[in-house]
Amino acid sequence: MKANFFLLAGLASLPVLSSAQTTPTSSKFYVGVGASVLTDIIFRPSSYSPLPALVGPSLTFGRQFSPRLGAQIGASYAWRTTGIPFEGVYSYYKVRNRVLSIPLLLRYSFLPATDRFHVDALGGVTLQRAKSSYDFSFSTTGTPYPYGISGESVSTKYYLTLGPAVRYSLTPQLELSATPLVNMFLGDNYGTFRRRLLWNGLVGVNYTFGQ
């Protein structure tokens, strides 16, 4: 009986010992820092664009679920101030555009993780919060607004986001990345399909935690 008891106890302890000796695989989280360019001018039939090129910093946080599949969320803040002097009634005209973009994307990698070059496909949605303000400064001659006028508008939009990504590994943890994304506005009718499109280019450096 004692021999049978010790035999059963030994067999029962094997899974416990096996799990204790197995090293758990760490999750592959990554963070990226870089720059963002936001514009719709490349989709316009003329050089005019209601949203000129806006440049600013960007952050990315992601997790790699498998060598092929991952997900990431980002945040980029871009801005631009345009000032135009006049010699007529207006003495100065200034417009400030500020845009916060938050893309939530799935990432699929085509090339094996052992390669230095990685080509990915990205898809998801982007939340964009835009704020535009203006200031008109008038001359004091012949105008009822000697101190000028100002105002601002705020909008929140949602986009369907698609695009490729190219990454190059410098080390197992450090890589360079370039991501040209195309955003399609989901909302009111813009008249033409081209007017719904917005281009967002991202370049930066990613650092991966875990093995």
C-alpha positions as CSV (number, residue, x, y, z in Angstrom):
1,M,0.0,0.0,0.0
2,K,2.8,2.4,0.9
3,A,4.6,1.6,-2.4
4,N,1.4,2.3,-4.4
5,F,0.8,5.5,-2.5
6,F,4.3,6.9,-3.2
7,L,4.0,5.8,-6.8
8,L,0.7,7.7,-7.3
9,A,2.1,10.7,-5.5
10,G,5.1,10.7,-7.7
11,L,3.0,10.5,-10.9
12,A,0.7,13.3,-9.7
13,S,3.7,15.6,-9.0
14,L,5.0,15.2,-12.6
15,P,2.8,17.9,-14.1
16,V,3.6,20.3,-11.3
17,L,7.3,19.8,-11.7
18,S,7.0,20.1,-15.5
19,S,5.2,23.4,-15.2
20,A,7.6,24.7,-12.6
21,Q,10.6,23.9,-14.9
22,T,9.0,25.5,-18.0
23,T,10.0,29.1,-18.6
24,P,6.9,31.1,-19.5
25,T,7.1,33.0,-22.8
26,S,7.1,36.7,-22.3
27,S,4.6,38.8,-24.2
28,K,6.1,41.0,-27.0
29,F,5.0,44.5,-26.2
30,Y,6.5,47.3,-28.3
31,V,6.6,51.1,-28.1
32,G,7.5,53.5,-30.9
33,V,8.4,57.2,-31.1
34,G,8.6,59.2,-34.3
35,A,7.1,61.9,-36.5
36,S,3.8,62.2,-38.3
37,V,2.8,64.1,-41.5
38,L,-0.9,64.6,-42.1
39,T,-2.3,66.1,-45.3
40,D,-5.0,65.6,-48.0
41,I,-3.3,67.6,-50.7
42,I,-2.1,64.5,-52.6
43,F,-5.7,63.5,-53.2
44,R,-6.8,66.9,-54.5
45,P,-7.1,67.7,-58.3
46,S,-5.4,71.0,-57.7
47,S,-2.8,72.4,-55.3
48,Y,-5.4,73.8,-53.0
49,S,-6.0,71.9,-49.8
50,P,-8.3,72.8,-46.9
51,L,-5.8,70.9,-44.7
52,P,-2.2,71.9,-45.4
53,A,0.6,69.5,-44.4
54,L,0.7,69.2,-40.6
55,V,3.8,67.8,-38.9
56,G,4.2,66.7,-35.3
57,P,5.4,63.9,-32.9
58,S,3.8,60.4,-32.7
59,L,3.7,57.6,-30.2
60,T,2.8,53.9,-30.8
61,F,2.0,51.1,-28.3
62,G,1.5,47.6,-29.5
63,R,1.5,43.9,-28.8
64,Q,2.6,41.0,-31.0
65,F,0.2,38.1,-30.5
66,S,2.1,35.8,-32.8
67,P,5.0,36.1,-35.4
68,R,2.3,37.2,-37.9
69,L,-0.4,39.0,-36.0
70,G,-0.4,42.0,-33.8
71,A,-2.4,45.0,-32.7
72,Q,-1.4,48.6,-31.9
73,I,-2.8,52.0,-30.8
74,G,-1.1,55.3,-31.6
75,A,-1.4,59.0,-31.0
76,S,0.0,61.8,-33.1
77,Y,-0.4,65.5,-32.6
78,A,0.2,67.8,-35.6
79,W,-0.1,71.5,-36.0
80,R,0.6,74.4,-38.3
81,T,0.2,78.2,-38.1
82,T,-0.2,80.3,-41.2
83,G,0.1,84.1,-41.2
84,I,-0.6,86.3,-44.2
85,P,0.0,90.1,-44.1
86,F,-2.3,92.4,-46.1
87,E,-2.0,96.0,-47.3
88,G,-5.7,96.7,-47.6
89,V,-8.4,96.7,-45.0
90,Y,-6.9,93.6,-43.2
91,S,-3.5,94.2,-41.7
92,Y,-2.9,90.5,-40.7
93,Y,-4.6,87.2,-41.1
94,K,-3.6,84.1,-39.1
95,V,-4.9,80.5,-39.0
96,R,-3.9,77.8,-36.6
97,N,-4.7,74.1,-37.3
98,R,-4.2,71.5,-34.6
99,V,-5.1,67.8,-35.1
100,L,-4.9,64.8,-32.7
101,S,-5.1,61.4,-34.4
102,I,-5.6,58.1,-32.6
103,P,-5.4,55.0,-34.8
104,L,-6.4,51.6,-33.6
105,L,-5.0,49.0,-36.0
106,L,-4.4,45.3,-36.6
107,R,-1.0,44.4,-38.0
108,Y,-0.3,41.3,-40.3
109,S,3.3,40.5,-41.1
110,F,4.1,38.8,-44.5
111,L,7.8,38.1,-44.1
112,P,9.2,35.8,-41.4
113,A,10.2,37.3,-38.1
114,T,13.8,36.1,-38.6
115,D,14.3,38.5,-41.5
116,R,15.7,42.0,-41.0
117,F,13.1,43.4,-43.4
118,H,9.4,43.2,-42.4
119,V,6.5,44.1,-44.6
120,D,3.2,44.4,-42.9
121,A,-0.5,45.2,-43.8
122,L,-2.3,47.5,-41.4
123,G,-6.1,48.0,-41.0
124,G,-8.5,49.5,-38.5
125,V,-10.1,52.8,-37.5
126,T,-8.8,56.3,-36.6
127,L,-10.3,58.9,-34.4
128,Q,-9.4,62.4,-35.2
129,R,-10.0,65.5,-33.2
130,A,-9.3,68.8,-35.1
131,K,-9.3,72.4,-33.9
132,S,-9.0,75.4,-36.2
133,S,-8.8,79.0,-35.0
134,Y,-8.3,82.3,-36.8
135,D,-7.5,85.9,-36.1
136,F,-8.1,88.9,-38.3
137,S,-6.3,92.1,-37.4
138,F,-7.7,95.2,-39.1
139,S,-6.3,98.6,-39.8
140,T,-7.7,101.4,-37.8
141,T,-8.9,103.3,-40.9
142,G,-12.4,102.8,-42.3
143,T,-13.3,99.7,-40.2
144,P,-15.6,99.2,-37.3
145,Y,-13.3,96.5,-35.8
146,P,-10.1,98.3,-34.8
147,Y,-9.0,95.4,-32.6
148,G,-9.8,92.6,-35.1
149,I,-12.0,89.5,-34.8
150,S,-11.2,85.9,-34.0
151,G,-12.9,82.5,-33.7
152,E,-12.5,78.7,-33.7
153,S,-14.1,75.5,-34.8
154,V,-13.7,72.0,-33.4
155,S,-14.6,68.7,-35.1
156,T,-14.4,65.0,-34.3
157,K,-14.2,62.5,-37.2
158,Y,-13.8,58.8,-37.7
159,Y,-11.8,57.2,-40.5
160,L,-11.3,53.7,-42.0
161,T,-7.6,53.3,-42.1
162,L,-5.5,51.0,-44.4
163,G,-1.9,50.9,-45.5
164,P,1.4,49.1,-45.5
165,A,4.3,49.3,-43.2
166,V,8.0,48.6,-43.7
167,R,10.3,47.8,-40.8
168,Y,14.0,47.1,-40.6
169,S,15.5,45.4,-37.5
170,L,18.7,47.0,-36.2
171,T,18.8,44.6,-33.2
172,P,16.3,42.0,-31.9
173,Q,14.7,44.7,-29.9
174,L,15.2,47.9,-32.0
175,E,13.8,48.6,-35.5
176,L,13.2,51.4,-37.9
177,S,9.7,51.8,-39.3
178,A,7.9,53.7,-42.1
179,T,4.1,53.6,-42.4
180,P,2.1,55.4,-45.1
181,L,-1.6,55.2,-44.1
182,V,-4.6,56.2,-46.1
183,N,-7.7,57.3,-44.1
184,M,-11.2,57.3,-45.6
185,F,-13.7,59.5,-43.8
186,L,-16.8,57.7,-42.4
187,G,-19.6,60.2,-42.3
188,D,-21.5,62.8,-44.4
189,N,-21.4,62.9,-48.1
190,Y,-18.4,64.9,-49.4
191,G,-19.5,65.0,-53.0
192,T,-16.6,63.0,-54.4
193,F,-14.7,60.0,-53.0
194,R,-11.4,61.8,-53.3
195,R,-12.5,64.4,-50.8
196,R,-13.0,61.7,-48.2
197,L,-9.3,60.7,-48.2
198,L,-6.6,61.8,-45.9
199,W,-2.9,60.7,-46.0
200,N,-1.0,60.1,-42.7
201,G,2.7,59.2,-43.0
202,L,4.6,57.9,-40.0
203,V,8.3,57.3,-39.5
204,G,10.0,56.3,-36.3
205,V,11.8,53.8,-34.1
206,N,10.2,50.8,-32.3
207,Y,11.5,49.1,-29.2
208,T,10.3,45.6,-28.3
209,F,10.1,44.3,-24.8
210,G,10.4,40.5,-24.3
211,Q,11.8,37.7,-26.3
